[in-house]
Amino acid sequence: MSVVLEFRDVHASYSGAVVLQGIDFEIAEGESVGLVGRNGAGKSTALTSVYGIPTVTGRILVGGKVMGRKRYEPTARGVSLVPQGKRIFPNLTVEENILLGRASGRKGQWTLASVFELFPNLARGANRPGTQLSGGEQQMLAIARALMAEPLLLMLDEPTEGLAPVVIDELVGALRQIRERGTALLLVEQHIGMIQQLADRFLALSKGELVSQGPVGELATRAVQELIAL
Ligand SMILES: Nc1ncnc2c1ncn2[C@@H]1O[C@H](COP(=O)(O)OP(=O)(O)OP(=O)(O)O)[C@@H](O)[C@H]1O
């Protein structure tokens, strides 16, 4: 299976403050991987490093090619991020927010109709302003927008933050379907149950280093829990 995303000795820092201290991993097409670790371990920074948001050294490759400095490049090559905080545009309707994802120009399987089928709540609220949606619906909107860019790999940063258990179950169902349609997932989550339901394997970060990894069944072992417990 071909590799979609590859980190080779990646260091990341903000104004000289080092957050990632040289991490290596790869995500293959169609895989589902959970990235876990305590608050401040560097999980979000690992995702935003793909876009060159912190200062990055080392090599990040998408589809086997080293990323340049242009922010749109990873999305254009097939890696999309659903960021923490969702970033819904308040002056645009749900449908307009979704269609923004098309800007990548990639062709593929996702259309307005297919994302509405995945998230029927969005179909019902298609003409409402994006910010009038509930927290769960805004998360679904952020995912729908990311799908419109036809990612080979969808990266999600704490999608369950602040959501009720019933909404989390809906999200798990939708992410399963996305995966069944061939999209790889890289999931940052404090909600370990979500990773256990969705991921094949995990990567654990502690203080900017990759300290453990393995099949998701090992996530519950005491050694791993001690590394990642809040
Ligand atoms: N834009 C930024 N500017 C400066 N420092 C930052 C910035 N973003 C994150 N940091 C710092 O980098 C470190 C790692 O943060 P990061 O958000 O990557 O961790 P995390 O593992 O995702 O944690 P959390 O679960 O709290 O989001 C923290 O010390 C944080 O304060």
The ligand as a MOL file (V3000), in Angstrom:
LIG
                    3D

  0  0  0     0  0            999 V3000
M  V30 BEGIN CTAB
M  V30 COUNTS 31 33 0 0 0
M  V30 BEGIN ATOM
M  V30 1 N 0.7630 29.0050 18.0010 0
M  V30 2 C 1.5370 28.7090 19.0540 0
M  V30 3 N 2.4680 29.5840 19.4880 0
M  V30 4 C 3.2810 29.2740 20.5460 0
M  V30 5 N 3.2300 28.1200 21.2300 0
M  V30 6 C 2.3150 27.2160 20.8460 0
M  V30 7 C 1.4230 27.4600 19.7390 0
M  V30 8 N 0.6310 26.3710 19.5760 0
M  V30 9 C 1.0020 25.5000 20.5520 0
M  V30 10 N 2.0130 25.9970 21.2920 0
M  V30 11 C 2.6840 25.3200 22.4120 0
M  V30 12 O 3.2120 24.0890 21.9320 0
M  V30 13 C 3.0600 23.0560 22.9020 0
M  V30 14 C 2.3230 21.8870 22.2650 0
M  V30 15 O 0.9850 22.3120 21.9470 0
M  V30 16 P -0.0100 21.4170 21.0890 0
M  V30 17 O -1.2660 22.1950 20.9550 0
M  V30 18 O 0.6740 20.9180 19.8870 0
M  V30 19 O -0.2280 20.1880 22.0910 0
M  V30 20 P -1.3710 19.1060 22.1320 0
M  V30 21 O -0.7080 17.8240 22.4280 0
M  V30 22 O -2.1970 19.1920 20.9090 0
M  V30 23 O -2.1890 19.5540 23.3910 0
M  V30 24 P -3.7220 19.9420 23.5890 0
M  V30 25 O -4.3780 18.6370 23.7960 0
M  V30 26 O -3.6790 20.7750 24.8150 0
M  V30 27 O -4.1600 20.6830 22.3590 0
M  V30 28 C 2.3350 23.6770 24.0870 0
M  V30 29 O 3.3130 24.0170 25.0460 0
M  V30 30 C 1.7120 24.9090 23.4980 0
M  V30 31 O 1.6100 25.9310 24.4760 0
M  V30 END ATOM
M  V30 BEGIN BOND
M  V30 1 1 1 2
M  V30 2 1 2 3
M  V30 3 2 2 7
M  V30 4 2 3 4
M  V30 5 1 4 5
M  V30 6 2 5 6
M  V30 7 1 6 7
M  V30 8 1 6 10
M  V30 9 1 7 8
M  V30 10 2 8 9
M  V30 11 1 9 10
M  V30 12 1 10 11
M  V30 13 1 11 12
M  V30 14 1 11 30
M  V30 15 1 12 13
M  V30 16 1 13 14
M  V30 17 1 13 28
M  V30 18 1 14 15
M  V30 19 1 15 16
M  V30 20 2 16 17
M  V30 21 1 16 18
M  V30 22 1 16 19
M  V30 23 1 19 20
M  V30 24 2 20 21
M  V30 25 1 20 22
M  V30 26 1 20 23
M  V30 27 1 23 24
M  V30 28 2 24 25
M  V30 29 1 24 26
M  V30 30 1 24 27
M  V30 31 1 28 29
M  V30 32 1 28 30
M  V30 33 1 30 31
M  V30 END BOND
M  V30 END CTAB
M  END
